[in-house]
């Protein structure tokens, strides 16, 4: 019989052949809802580094300022005549860390700077000139930071590449420094790149899960783009069969709200006890759901959640169960609808056979009436 999808018993029975994609069926319960509340999108361990940022280190192209102090006049940098110049220090011209990663300091020669902190460079300068200068001290400052940069581009108000602050910037801080997202954010995604690895997560995952809002590091790239989060509804939805793709249009969307967006269940077709949600879960989450993952390959396990809306308490669970991007909702027809289709088909077959027979009988009767005249009419009328 024609239908909009598989029957409920077919879904619950699982794959019907070895060639079919295997999946696990999980009944929605309060315990399952608790597990899923914790399984929100997170940055992968290969990208996420939640440690506080290290101290800024010099790199090739950084502009550095150096001041050298001496305890008394008459040393390397301070003349013997006290009135010749004020103060007990000398300010060297700003210089750029060269391609070899070095700085040039008078009487100290070449000083390594690349990969070192200002404190480490200061110590190197002092150790080099301490036998020639009078109790020298050095102050090294970063004038223009050109290597410890992070790039933020895409759907932001002011795409730019800027240095990381000394206090450290998190992902949301970096996006804010770029003017923030152009849209409201609920349909925005963040593509985060670090060390040659990339991962895209919803912008909302940075807000609702603080552990995703990690510190950015030099050479990180953050790209914002808009892609509405959607789900697909199939089967006995709505009074007119409201099947199709629907956008979230909000930060979060519960199962109850998703069903309402699809105009609810069709009262003439739907089986409220046979609502199914198709989704891929990570292997770790699937194990927490009690799924035997030994028969599945790969990191993503196909899961079909079974929801029974004939149970009044399920509506409470439906308000807590969060829909995710690209979820598939399916409602199968009730058994009585399928039975009605079979009866209609039988009626069609019997009518197809019966109608020619009745037409032949009527034609034969009319022929006899015409041949028998009035007496035949009377006899037929008597019958």
C-alpha positions as CSV (number, residue, x, y, z in Angstrom):
1,X,0.0,0.0,0.0
2,X,1.2,3.5,-0.7
3,X,2.6,5.3,2.4
4,X,4.9,8.1,3.5
5,X,7.5,5.8,5.1
6,X,8.1,2.6,7.1
7,X,5.6,1.2,9.6
8,X,6.4,1.5,13.2
9,X,7.1,-2.2,13.6
10,X,9.6,-2.0,10.7
11,X,11.5,0.8,12.4
12,X,11.6,-1.0,15.8
13,X,12.7,-4.3,14.2
14,X,15.9,-2.7,12.9
15,X,17.6,-3.3,9.5
16,X,15.9,-6.0,7.4
17,X,19.0,-7.2,5.6
18,X,22.8,-7.4,6.1
19,X,23.3,-4.9,3.3
20,X,21.2,-2.2,5.2
21,X,22.9,0.4,7.4
22,X,22.8,-0.8,11.0
23,X,21.2,1.4,13.6
24,X,20.2,1.2,17.3
25,X,16.8,2.0,18.6
26,X,16.7,3.9,22.0
27,X,13.4,4.7,23.8
28,X,13.2,8.2,25.1
29,X,13.2,8.1,29.0
30,X,14.1,10.6,31.7
31,X,17.5,8.7,32.1
32,X,18.2,9.1,28.3
33,X,17.3,12.8,28.5
34,X,19.8,13.3,31.3
35,X,22.6,11.7,29.2
36,X,21.7,13.9,26.2
37,X,21.7,17.1,28.2
38,X,25.4,16.6,28.7
39,X,26.2,15.7,25.1
40,X,26.4,19.1,23.6
41,X,28.8,20.1,20.8
42,X,32.4,20.5,22.1
43,X,35.7,21.3,20.5
44,X,37.7,18.1,19.8
45,X,40.7,17.3,22.1
46,X,43.1,17.8,19.2
47,X,42.1,21.5,18.9
48,X,41.0,22.5,22.4
49,X,43.8,23.7,24.7
50,X,42.1,25.1,27.7
51,X,45.3,26.1,29.5
52,X,45.8,29.9,30.2
53,X,47.9,31.5,27.5
54,X,51.7,31.6,27.9
55,X,53.6,34.8,28.2
56,X,54.0,36.6,24.9
57,X,57.3,35.7,23.2
58,X,59.2,37.6,20.5
59,X,59.0,36.5,16.9
60,X,60.5,37.6,13.6
61,X,59.2,41.0,12.7
62,X,58.3,42.2,16.2
63,X,59.5,45.8,17.0
64,X,61.4,45.9,20.3
65,X,62.6,48.8,22.5
66,X,65.6,48.5,24.8
67,X,66.7,50.7,27.7
68,X,69.9,50.1,29.5
69,X,70.6,51.5,33.0
70,X,73.9,51.9,34.8
71,X,74.4,52.5,38.6
72,X,77.0,55.2,38.2
73,X,78.3,57.5,35.5
74,X,81.5,56.7,33.7
75,X,80.5,53.3,32.4
76,X,79.7,52.1,28.9
77,X,76.6,54.1,28.3
78,X,76.7,57.0,31.0
79,X,79.4,59.6,30.5
80,X,81.6,60.7,33.4
81,X,80.4,64.3,33.3
82,X,77.2,64.3,35.3
83,X,75.8,67.3,33.7
84,X,76.2,66.1,30.1
85,X,72.8,64.2,30.1
86,X,70.0,63.6,32.6
87,X,69.3,60.2,34.1
88,X,71.3,57.1,34.3
89,X,70.1,55.2,31.3
90,X,70.3,55.1,27.5
91,X,67.4,54.5,25.2
92,X,68.4,52.5,22.1
93,X,66.6,53.0,18.8
94,X,63.7,50.6,18.3
95,X,64.6,47.7,16.1
96,X,63.0,44.7,14.4
97,X,63.7,41.1,15.3
98,X,65.6,40.0,12.1
99,X,65.0,36.9,10.0
100,X,67.5,35.0,12.1
101,X,65.5,35.9,15.3
102,X,68.2,38.2,16.7
103,X,68.6,41.8,18.0
104,X,71.7,43.9,17.9
105,X,72.8,45.6,21.2
106,X,76.0,47.9,21.4
107,X,78.8,46.2,23.3
108,X,76.7,43.1,23.6
109,X,76.6,42.1,20.0
110,X,73.9,39.8,18.7
111,X,71.3,38.8,21.2
112,X,68.8,36.0,20.6
113,X,65.2,37.1,20.8
114,X,63.0,34.8,18.8
115,X,61.0,32.5,21.1
116,X,62.1,34.3,24.2
117,X,60.2,36.5,26.7
118,X,61.2,40.1,27.4
119,X,62.5,39.0,30.8
120,X,64.7,36.3,29.2
121,X,66.1,38.8,26.7
122,X,66.8,41.3,29.5
123,X,68.8,38.7,31.4
124,X,70.8,37.9,28.3
125,X,71.8,41.5,27.7
126,X,72.8,42.0,31.3
127,X,74.9,38.8,31.4
128,X,76.7,39.9,28.2
129,X,77.7,43.5,29.4
130,X,77.9,43.1,33.2
131,X,81.7,42.8,33.1
132,X,82.1,46.0,31.2
133,X,79.2,48.2,32.4
134,X,78.6,49.5,36.0
135,X,76.0,47.3,37.6
136,X,73.9,47.3,34.4
137,X,70.1,46.7,34.2
138,X,68.1,46.3,31.0
139,X,64.4,46.9,30.2
140,X,63.1,45.3,27.0
141,X,59.6,46.2,25.8
142,X,57.4,45.0,22.9
143,X,56.7,48.1,20.9
144,X,54.8,46.5,17.9
145,X,53.6,42.9,18.1
146,X,53.6,41.4,14.6
147,X,53.8,37.7,15.1
148,X,51.5,36.7,18.0
149,X,48.5,37.5,15.9
150,X,45.0,35.9,15.5
151,X,42.8,36.3,12.5
152,X,39.0,36.8,12.7
153,X,37.1,37.0,9.4
154,X,33.9,36.1,7.7
155,X,30.5,37.2,8.9
156,X,31.8,39.8,11.4
157,X,31.5,43.6,11.3
158,X,35.3,44.3,11.2
159,X,37.3,41.4,9.9
160,X,40.9,41.9,11.0
161,X,44.2,40.4,12.2
162,X,45.3,41.7,15.5
163,X,47.8,40.8,18.3
164,X,46.8,38.8,21.3
165,X,46.6,40.9,24.5
166,X,49.0,40.2,27.3
167,X,46.2,39.1,29.5
168,X,45.0,36.6,26.9
169,X,41.9,36.6,24.7
170,X,39.3,33.9,24.4
171,X,37.4,33.1,21.2
172,X,34.4,35.3,22.1
173,X,36.9,38.1,23.1
174,X,38.5,37.8,19.7
175,X,35.1,37.9,17.9
176,X,34.2,41.0,20.0
177,X,37.4,42.7,19.0
178,X,36.4,42.1,15.3
179,X,33.1,43.9,15.9
180,X,31.0,40.8,16.7
181,X,28.8,38.8,14.4
182,X,26.7,40.7,11.9
183,X,23.6,38.6,12.5
184,X,21.8,37.7,15.8
185,X,24.0,34.7,16.1
186,X,21.6,31.8,16.4
187,X,22.2,30.8,12.7
188,X,26.0,31.5,12.9
189,X,28.8,28.9,12.9
190,X,32.4,29.3,14.0
191,X,35.1,27.5,12.0
192,X,38.1,27.4,14.3
193,X,41.5,26.5,12.9
194,X,44.6,25.7,15.0
195,X,47.8,23.9,14.1
196,X,46.4,22.7,10.7
197,X,43.2,21.3,12.2
198,X,39.7,22.7,11.8
199,X,36.4,22.2,13.5
200,X,33.0,23.9,13.0
201,X,30.7,24.4,16.0
202,X,27.5,26.5,16.4
203,X,28.1,30.0,17.8
204,X,25.6,29.1,20.5
205,X,27.9,26.3,21.7
206,X,30.4,29.0,22.8
207,X,27.8,30.8,24.8
208,X,26.0,27.8,26.4
209,X,29.1,25.7,27.1
210,X,31.9,27.9,28.7
211,X,34.5,25.1,28.2
212,X,34.3,25.7,24.4
213,X,35.3,29.3,24.9
214,X,39.0,28.6,25.0
215,X,42.0,31.0,24.9
216,X,43.2,31.8,21.4
217,X,46.9,31.3,20.6
218,X,49.2,32.9,18.0
219,X,48.3,32.1,14.4
220,X,44.8,30.8,15.3
221,X,42.1,31.6,12.7
222,X,38.4,32.2,13.5
223,X,35.9,32.2,10.6
224,X,32.2,33.0,11.1
225,X,29.6,32.0,8.6
226,X,25.9,31.8,8.4
227,X,24.2,28.5,7.9
228,X,20.7,28.1,9.4
229,X,20.3,25.1,11.6
230,X,17.5,22.9,10.2
231,X,15.6,19.7,10.8
232,X,13.5,17.6,8.5
233,X,10.0,16.3,9.1
234,X,8.6,13.3,7.3
235,X,5.5,11.2,7.7
236,X,2.1,12.0,9.3
237,X,2.7,15.6,10.2
238,X,0.1,18.4,10.0
239,X,-3.4,18.5,8.7
240,X,-2.1,18.7,5.1
241,X,0.9,16.5,5.5
242,X,3.4,19.3,6.5
243,X,6.6,17.5,5.5
244,X,9.7,19.4,4.7
245,X,12.7,21.2,6.1
246,X,12.4,23.7,8.9
247,X,14.8,26.3,10.3
248,X,15.4,26.7,14.0
249,X,15.2,30.5,13.9
250,X,16.3,30.6,17.5
251,X,19.2,29.6,19.8
252,X,17.7,26.3,21.0
253,X,14.8,24.2,19.7
254,X,13.1,21.5,21.8
255,X,11.4,18.4,20.4
256,X,8.0,19.8,21.4
257,X,8.8,23.0,19.5
258,X,10.0,21.1,16.5
259,X,6.7,19.1,16.3
260,X,4.8,22.3,16.6
261,X,6.8,23.9,13.8
262,X,5.7,20.9,11.6
263,X,2.1,21.7,12.6
264,X,1.7,18.8,15.0
265,X,0.6,15.3,14.3
266,X,-2.0,14.5,11.7
267,X,-5.1,13.4,13.6
268,X,-6.4,11.3,10.7
269,X,-3.1,9.4,10.0
270,X,-0.5,9.6,12.8
271,X,0.2,7.1,15.5
272,X,1.3,9.2,18.5
273,X,3.2,6.2,19.9
274,X,5.3,6.0,16.8
275,X,7.3,9.2,16.6
276,X,11.0,8.6,15.7
277,X,14.0,10.9,15.6
278,X,17.0,9.9,13.5
279,X,20.4,11.2,14.6
280,X,24.1,10.2,14.7
281,X,25.7,10.2,18.1
282,X,29.4,9.8,19.0
283,X,30.5,6.4,20.2
284,X,31.1,7.7,23.7
285,X,27.5,9.0,24.0
286,X,26.1,5.9,22.5
287,X,27.8,3.8,25.1
288,X,26.2,6.0,27.8
289,X,22.8,5.4,26.2
290,X,23.3,1.6,26.7
291,X,24.0,0.8,23.0
292,X,26.1,-2.2,22.1
293,X,28.7,-0.4,19.8
294,X,30.6,-3.6,18.9
295,X,28.6,-4.1,15.7
296,X,29.2,-0.5,14.4
297,X,32.2,0.9,12.6
298,X,33.4,4.5,12.8
299,X,33.1,7.2,15.4
300,X,29.4,8.0,14.7
301,X,26.7,5.6,15.7
302,X,23.2,5.9,14.0
303,X,20.6,6.2,16.6
304,X,16.8,6.1,16.2
305,X,15.0,7.6,19.3
306,X,11.5,6.2,19.9
307,X,9.0,8.7,21.4
308,X,5.6,7.7,22.6
309,X,3.2,10.8,22.7
310,X,0.4,8.6,23.9
311,X,2.1,8.8,27.3
312,X,1.1,12.2,28.8
313,X,4.5,12.4,30.7
314,X,6.4,12.3,27.4
315,X,5.4,15.9,26.7
316,X,7.6,17.0,29.7
317,X,10.5,15.1,28.2
318,X,9.8,16.7,24.8
319,X,10.3,20.2,26.2
320,X,13.8,19.2,27.5
321,X,15.0,17.1,24.5
322,X,17.0,19.4,22.3
323,X,16.8,19.1,18.5
324,X,20.2,19.3,16.7
325,X,21.2,20.5,13.3
326,X,20.1,18.0,10.5
327,X,18.0,15.8,12.8
328,X,15.2,13.8,11.0
329,X,11.8,13.5,12.6
330,X,9.4,10.8,11.3
331,X,5.9,9.8,12.3
332,X,4.4,6.6,11.0
333,X,0.8,6.0,10.2
334,X,-1.4,4.2,12.7
335,X,-2.3,0.6,11.9
336,X,-6.0,1.4,11.3
337,X,-5.0,3.7,8.4
338,X,-3.1,0.8,6.8
339,X,-6.1,-1.5,7.3
340,X,-8.4,1.1,5.8
341,X,-6.1,1.3,2.7
342,X,-6.3,-2.5,2.3
343,X,-10.1,-2.5,2.6
344,X,-10.3,0.3,0.1
345,X,-8.2,-1.7,-2.3
346,X,-10.4,-4.8,-1.8
347,X,-13.5,-2.6,-2.4
348,X,-11.9,-1.3,-5.6
349,X,-11.1,-4.8,-6.9
350,X,-14.6,-6.1,-6.1
351,X,-16.2,-3.0,-7.7
352,X,-14.0,-3.5,-10.8
353,X,-15.3,-7.1,-11.2
354,X,-18.9,-6.4,-10.1
355,X,-19.6,-3.3,-12.3
356,X,-19.3,-5.1,-15.7
357,X,-21.5,-8.0,-14.4
358,X,-24.2,-5.6,-13.3
359,X,-24.0,-3.7,-16.6
360,X,-24.5,-7.0,-18.5
361,X,-27.5,-8.0,-16.3
362,X,-29.1,-4.6,-16.8
363,X,-28.5,-4.8,-20.6
364,X,-30.0,-8.3,-20.7
365,X,-33.1,-7.2,-18.7
366,X,-33.7,-4.2,-20.9
367,X,-33.4,-6.4,-24.0
368,X,-36.1,-8.8,-22.7
369,X,-38.4,-6.0,-21.8
370,X,-38.1,-4.6,-25.3
371,X,-38.9,-8.0,-26.9
372,X,-41.8,-9.0,-24.6
373,X,-43.8,-5.8,-24.9
374,X,-46.3,-4.6,-22.3
375,X,-46.7,-8.1,-20.7
376,X,-43.0,-8.3,-20.1
377,X,-43.1,-4.9,-18.5
378,X,-45.9,-6.0,-16.2
379,X,-44.0,-9.2,-15.4
380,X,-40.8,-7.3,-14.7
381,X,-42.8,-4.8,-12.7
382,X,-44.2,-7.7,-10.7
383,X,-40.8,-9.1,-10.0
